[in-house]
Amino acid sequence: MAERPVEPFAVAQMVETYVETELIQAEKFTNRTPLDDSGVFNLHTLAARIYAAGFNDGAATEDWRASSRRMRSRDRKEPTDV
């Protein structure tokens, strides 16, 4: 069984707020279709995947920054060849 990505609480709240808004809109207007439980689950899964992608990208960026700092530090400590 594939493991679902982590969905932070704040992201889950945003999804649920969106779902509630959609349900209210579906009651008001005939051209709106409410999300069913499967659709809500898929929306939470999508939000979790988007969050994970952003988190992973941010972690990779921070690793790159740290590597750059180490390189600059190393370059300052090495004697220059003249």
DOKOLGU-871641 format. One line per 8 residues: number of its first residue (from 1); their letters; for each residue x, y, z of N, C-alpha, C, O, CB. Coordinates in pm, 1 decimal, always signed. Glycine has a CB too. Layout:
NUM	A	X:Y:Z:X:Y:Z:X:Y:Z:X:Y:Z:X:Y:Z | ... $
This chain:
1	MAERPVEP	+83.1:-117.6:+0.0:+0.0:+0.0:+0.0:+87.8:+124.2:+0.0:+179.8:+135.8:+80.9:-94.7:-0.4:+120.3 | +59.4:+217.0:-90.7:+138.8:+338.6:-99.8:+105.2:+431.5:+16.7:-10.8:+447.3:+54.8:+114.6:+409.6:-234.9 | +208.8:+491.5:+71.2:+189.8:+581.7:+184.1:+149.3:+720.2:+133.0:+208.4:+773.0:+38.8:+318.9:+590.3:+269.9 | +46.6:+778.1:+197.5:+3.7:+912.7:+160.1:+103.4:+1014.1:+212.0:+156.9:+998.5:+321.8:-137.5:+943.2:+214.3 | +128.9:+1118.7:+133.5:+216.6:+1224.4:+184.7:+151.1:+1295.9:+302.8:+28.8:+1294.3:+317.2:+250.4:+1325.8:+73.0 | +231.6:+1357.2:+385.2:+183.3:+1427.5:+503.4:+112.7:+1555.8:+460.3:+161.5:+1629.8:+374.9:+299.9:+1458.7:+601.0 | -1.8:+1579.9:+520.7:-75.4:+1704.0:+497.1:-78.9:+1781.0:+628.2:-144.6:+1737.9:+723.0:-220.7:+1676.1:+443.3 | -9.9:+1893.5:+635.4:-10.1:+1970.9:+759.2:-151.9:+2015.4:+796.2:-238.7:+2028.4:+709.8:+81.8:+2093.0:+745.7 $
9	FAVAQMVE	-173.4:+2038.2:+924.8:-304.3:+2075.4:+975.0:-357.7:+2201.0:+905.9:-474.6:+2205.8:+867.6:-298.1:+2097.0:+1125.2 | -273.1:+2302.0:+890.0:-316.7:+2427.3:+826.5:-362.6:+2402.8:+683.1:-460.1:+2463.1:+638.1:-202.9:+2531.1:+828.3 | -293.9:+2315.7:+611.7:-332.4:+2283.4:+474.2:-465.6:+2209.0:+474.3:-552.7:+2237.8:+392.3:-222.6:+2198.5:+404.5 | -481.8:+2113.9:+565.3:-607.9:+2039.9:+575.4:-723.5:+2135.1:+605.3:-832.6:+2119.8:+550.5:-598.6:+1931.3:+684.7 | -699.5:+2233.0:+691.9:-803.6:+2331.6:+723.1:-841.5:+2412.8:+599.9:-959.5:+2439.6:+577.2:-756.5:+2425.3:+834.9 | -742.7:+2451.9:+520.5:-770.8:+2527.4:+398.3:-854.0:+2445.7:+300.8:-946.9:+2497.4:+238.7:-640.7:+2571.2:+331.6 | -820.5:+2318.1:+287.5:-897.3:+2230.3:+198.6:-1040.6:+2219.5:+248.7:-1134.4:+2230.5:+169.7:-832.2:+2089.5:+189.6 | -1058.9:+2198.2:+377.6:-1193.9:+2184.5:+432.7:-1274.3:+2313.7:+417.9:-1394.5:+2309.1:+392.1:-1186.8:+2144.4:+580.1 $
17	TYVETELI	-1209.3:+2427.8:+433.8:-1276.5:+2555.7:+412.5:-1321.1:+2568.7:+267.4:-1431.7:+2614.8:+239.3:-1184.0:+2672.7:+450.8 | -1234.0:+2527.7:+175.7:-1269.0:+2529.7:+33.9:-1388.1:+2437.3:+6.4:-1480.6:+2474.9:-65.6:-1147.8:+2488.0:-52.1 | -1385.7:+2317.8:+63.2:-1494.6:+2220.9:+43.1:-1625.9:+2278.9:+95.8:-1728.9:+2269.3:+29.0:-1462.5:+2085.6:+114.3 | -1622.9:+2339.0:+214.6:-1743.9:+2399.7:+270.9:-1797.6:+2509.5:+179.8:-1918.3:+2518.0:+157.0:-1715.2:+2456.7:+410.5 | -1708.9:+2592.9:+128.1:-1750.0:+2699.8:+36.4:-1814.1:+2640.7:-88.9:-1916.0:+2690.4:-136.8:-1629.1:+2788.4:-1.9 | -1753.9:+2535.1:-141.2:-1809.4:+2470.1:-260.8:-1947.3:+2411.0:-232.7:-2036.3:+2419.5:-317.4:-1714.5:+2359.9:-310.7 | -1966.1:+2351.6:-115.6:-2096.8:+2294.7:-81.1:-2202.6:+2403.5:-69.2:-2316.1:+2384.8:-112.8:-2088.1:+2215.6:+49.9 | -2166.4:+2516.2:-10.8:-2259.4:+2629.1:-0.2:-2295.4:+2681.2:-139.2:-2411.5:+2710.4:-167.8:-2198.1:+2742.6:+85.6 $
25	QAEKFTNR	-2193.3:+2692.4:-225.5:-2217.7:+2740.2:-361.1:-2305.9:+2643.3:-439.7:-2389.7:+2685.8:-519.2:-2085.4:+2761.3:-434.1 | -2287.0:+2513.3:-417.7:-2367.4:+2412.2:-486.8:-2514.0:+2419.7:-445.2:-2602.6:+2389.8:-525.1:-2312.3:+2272.2:-458.9 | -2540.2:+2459.4:-320.4:-2678.7:+2476.0:-274.5:-2743.3:+2599.8:-335.2:-2863.5:+2600.2:-361.7:-2683.5:+2484.8:-122.0 | -2664.7:+2704.5:-357.4:-2717.0:+2830.9:-408.7:-2740.1:+2830.6:-559.2:-2836.8:+2889.2:-608.1:-2623.2:+2941.7:-373.5 | -2651.6:+2764.8:-631.8:-2653.6:+2774.5:-777.4:-2673.1:+2637.2:-841.9:-2615.9:+2537.6:-797.4:-2524.2:+2838.4:-828.0 | -2754.1:+2633.8:-946.6:-2784.0:+2506.2:-1012.3:-2669.1:+2455.8:-1099.3:-2663.8:+2337.5:-1132.8:-2908.4:+2520.0:-1096.9 | -2578.4:+2544.3:-1135.4:-2468.1:+2501.6:-1222.1:-2345.0:+2455.1:-1144.2:-2237.9:+2438.8:-1202.6:-2429.0:+2614.8:-1314.4 | -2358.8:+2433.6:-1012.8:-2248.2:+2386.6:-929.5:-2278.2:+2245.6:-881.2:-2391.0:+2215.0:-842.5:-2224.4:+2481.7:-809.2 $
33	TPLDDSGV	-2176.5:+2159.9:-883.7:-2190.5:+2023.6:-835.5:-2106.3:+2008.0:-709.1:-1987.9:+2041.8:-710.2:-2147.9:+1920.6:-944.6 | -2164.4:+1957.7:-600.2:-2085.9:+1942.3:-476.9:-1984.4:+1828.9:-489.6:-2004.0:+1732.9:-564.1:-2178.9:+1916.2:-357.2 | -1876.1:+1843.0:-414.8:-1776.3:+1736.3:-409.7:-1829.7:+1621.1:-324.9:-1890.3:+1643.5:-220.0:-1641.4:+1789.0:-352.5 | -1807.2:+1497.9:-370.4:-1842.5:+1382.8:-287.4:-1721.9:+1346.4:-200.1:-1616.1:+1408.4:-211.1:-1886.9:+1260.9:-375.9 | -1738.0:+1246.9:-114.6:-1629.3:+1209.0:-23.0:-1502.3:+1169.1:-97.2:-1391.8:+1199.3:-51.9:-1673.8:+1094.2:+66.4 | -1517.2:+1102.1:-209.9:-1401.0:+1062.7:-289.2:-1328.9:+1185.7:-344.0:-1206.0:+1191.4:-344.9:-1443.4:+970.0:-404.5 | -1406.0:+1283.1:-389.2:-1346.6:+1406.7:-439.6:-1274.0:+1483.3:-330.3:-1166.5:+1538.6:-353.8:-1453.4:+1494.6:-501.4 | -1332.5:+1486.8:-210.3:-1268.4:+1555.5:-97.3:-1139.0:+1484.0:-60.2:-1037.8:+1549.3:-34.9:-1363.8:+1561.7:+25.4 $
41	FNLHTLAA	-1140.6:+1351.0:-56.6:-1020.6:+1273.5:-26.6:-911.5:+1303.5:-128.9:-795.6:+1324.7:-93.1:-1052.4:+1122.7:-24.3 | -949.8:+1305.0:-256.5:-852.4:+1333.2:-362.3:-797.2:+1474.9:-351.8:-679.7:+1498.2:-380.5:-916.0:+1312.5:-499.6 | -880.8:+1568.9:-311.1:-835.7:+1706.3:-292.9:-734.1:+1714.9:-178.8:-633.7:+1785.3:-190.2:-955.4:+1798.8:-265.3 | -760.0:+1643.6:-69.0:-663.7:+1640.2:+41.8:-532.5:+1574.6:-3.3:-424.3:+1620.5:+33.2:-723.0:+1563.6:+163.4 | -542.5:+1468.4:-81.9:-422.0:+1402.0:-131.9:-341.9:+1495.1:-222.1:-219.3:+1501.5:-212.2:-458.9:+1274.0:-208.0 | -410.9:+1566.9:-309.7:-343.0:+1663.3:-395.9:-274.6:+1772.0:-313.7:-159.6:+1807.0:-340.2:-442.1:+1726.2:-494.0 | -345.1:+1825.4:-213.8:-286.1:+1929.3:-128.4:-161.4:+1876.5:-58.1:-61.4:+1947.5:-47.0:-388.8:+1978.9:-24.3 | -167.1:+1753.6:-11.1:-51.6:+1693.9:+56.6:+65.5:+1678.2:-40.0:+180.2:+1702.8:-2.7:-89.1:+1557.1:+117.0 $
49	RIYAAGFN	+37.9:+1638.1:-162.1:+144.9:+1621.6:-262.2:+206.8:+1755.6:-298.8:+328.4:+1765.9:-314.5:+90.5:+1553.0:-388.8 | +122.6:+1859.3:-312.5:+174.0:+1993.0:-342.9:+261.1:+2042.9:-227.5:+369.2:+2097.5:-249.5:+57.3:+2091.8:-369.6 | +213.2:+2023.6:-104.5:+291.0:+2064.4:+12.8:+425.6:+1991.2:+15.5:+529.9:+2052.5:+38.3:+211.6:+2036.4:+143.2 | +422.4:+1859.3:-8.0:+545.5:+1779.7:-5.7:+643.0:+1827.7:-112.8:+763.3:+1835.7:-88.0:+513.7:+1630.3:-26.1 | +592.0:+1859.5:-231.4:+679.2:+1908.2:-338.5:+745.1:+2039.7:-298.2:+864.8:+2058.7:-319.6:+599.5:+1926.3:-469.4 | +667.4:+2129.6:-240.3:+723.4:+2256.6:-195.1:+823.8:+2238.5:-82.7:+928.8:+2302.7:-81.0:+613.0:+2348.7:-149.8 | +791.1:+2150.6:+11.0:+882.0:+2123.4:+122.0:+1013.5:+2065.5:+70.5:+1121.4:+2109.5:+110.3:+817.0:+2026.9:+222.8 | +1003.8:+1966.7:-17.9:+1124.5:+1903.6:-72.4:+1208.5:+2003.2:-151.6:+1331.3:+2001.7:-143.1:+1086.9:+1784.9:-161.6 $
57	DGAATEDW	+1142.8:+2089.5:-228.3:+1214.6:+2190.8:-303.8:+1284.7:+2288.2:-209.4:+1399.3:+2326.8:-232.5:+1118.7:+2266.0:-397.2 | +1215.0:+2327.5:-103.1:+1275.5:+2417.1:-5.0:+1393.8:+2353.1:+65.5:+1494.8:+2419.1:+90.2:+1172.6:+2459.9:+96.9 | +1381.9:+2224.8:+98.2:+1492.3:+2153.0:+163.3:+1612.2:+2143.3:+69.5:+1726.3:+2159.7:+112.8:+1447.2:+2011.7:+207.1 | +1587.2:+2116.8:-57.9:+1696.4:+2109.2:-155.4:+1763.8:+2244.9:-171.1:+1886.1:+2252.8:-182.6:+1644.1:+2059.8:-291.7 | +1685.5:+2350.0:-171.6:+1740.9:+2484.9:-182.1:+1827.7:+2516.6:-61.4:+1935.9:+2573.4:-75.9:+1628.6:+2588.6:-195.5 | +1781.3:+2480.6:+57.4:+1859.8:+2505.7:+178.5:+1989.7:+2424.4:+176.1:+2094.2:+2474.7:+217.4:+1777.2:+2471.3:+304.8 | +1984.6:+2300.0:+128.6:+2107.0:+2219.4:+114.8:+2205.4:+2287.4:+19.8:+2325.5:+2291.0:+46.3:+2073.3:+2077.1:+63.7 | +2154.3:+2341.1:-90.2:+2238.8:+2409.6:-188.5:+2302.7:+2533.5:-126.2:+2421.1:+2560.1:-146.7:+2156.3:+2448.9:-313.5 $
65	RASSRRMR	+2223.1:+2609.1:-49.7:+2277.1:+2728.9:+17.5:+2387.2:+2691.0:+115.5:+2491.4:+2756.3:+120.0:+2165.0:+2805.1:+91.5 | +2365.1:+2587.1:+193.2:+2465.2:+2542.6:+290.6:+2592.4:+2498.4:+220.1:+2703.0:+2527.6:+265.6:+2409.9:+2427.9:+376.9 | +2576.2:+2428.0:+108.8:+2691.9:+2384.7:+31.2:+2769.2:+2505.3:-22.1:+2892.3:+2506.8:-19.4:+2647.9:+2294.0:-84.9 | +2697.7:+2604.3:-69.5:+2762.4:+2726.1:-120.0:+2837.7:+2798.0:-9.3:+2948.4:+2847.3:-31.1:+2658.7:+2820.3:-182.1 | +2777.7:+2804.3:+110.4:+2846.5:+2867.8:+224.6:+2975.5:+2792.9:+257.6:+3079.2:+2854.6:+282.2:+2753.7:+2871.6:+349.4 | +2968.5:+2658.9:+258.1:+3088.6:+2579.6:+288.5:+3196.8:+2603.1:+183.1:+3314.9:+2613.1:+216.2:+3053.9:+2428.9:+296.3 | +3156.6:+2611.8:+57.3:+3254.1:+2635.2:-50.7:+3320.0:+2772.2:-34.0:+3441.6:+2784.4:-49.0:+3185.4:+2625.2:-189.9 | +3241.2:+2874.9:-3.3:+3298.1:+3008.7:+16.1:+3393.4:+3008.9:+134.8:+3499.8:+3070.6:+129.5:+3186.4:+3113.1:+37.3 $
73	SRDRKEPT	+3355.5:+2940.6:+240.7:+3440.2:+2934.2:+359.3:+3571.2:+2862.6:+327.5:+3678.6:+2906.9:+368.3:+3366.8:+2862.9:+474.2 | +3561.2:+2752.2:+254.8:+3680.3:+2676.7:+217.2:+3769.6:+2757.6:+125.8:+3891.8:+2755.6:+140.2:+3641.8:+2546.2:+150.0 | +3709.0:+2829.6:+30.5:+3786.8:+2910.6:-62.6:+3862.2:+3023.8:+8.5:+3972.7:+3060.1:-31.7:+3695.3:+2968.4:-169.8 | +3802.4:+3078.8:+113.4:+3869.1:+3186.1:+188.1:+3987.8:+3132.6:+268.7:+4083.5:+3206.2:+292.8:+3769.2:+3255.7:+281.9 | +3983.2:+3007.0:+310.3:+4087.6:+2950.6:+395.5:+4206.0:+2896.9:+315.3:+4316.3:+2886.4:+368.9:+4030.0:+2840.1:+481.0 | +4185.0:+2862.5:+187.2:+4293.5:+2807.5:+105.4:+4384.6:+2918.0:+57.4:+4336.6:+3023.8:+16.7:+4237.9:+2729.5:-14.3 | +4517.7:+2895.9:+61.2:+4609.4:+2996.8:+7.8:+4594.8:+3005.0:-144.8:+4564.0:+2905.6:-210.7:+4756.6:+2963.6:+47.1 | +4616.8:+3120.7:-197.7:+4607.1:+3139.7:-343.6:+4737.2:+3102.8:-408.8:+4844.6:+3126.9:-353.7:+4569.9:+3284.8:-378.9 $
81	DV	+4728.1:+3043.9:-526.7:+4847.8:+3009.5:-603.6:+4885.8:+3130.3:-690.0:+4808.7:+3173.0:-775.9:+4823.8:+2881.4:-692.5 | +5005.4:+3184.6:-665.9:+5050.4:+3300.1:-744.8:+5180.3:+3268.1:-809.3:+5236.2:+3351.6:-880.4:+5063.8:+3425.8:-658.8 $
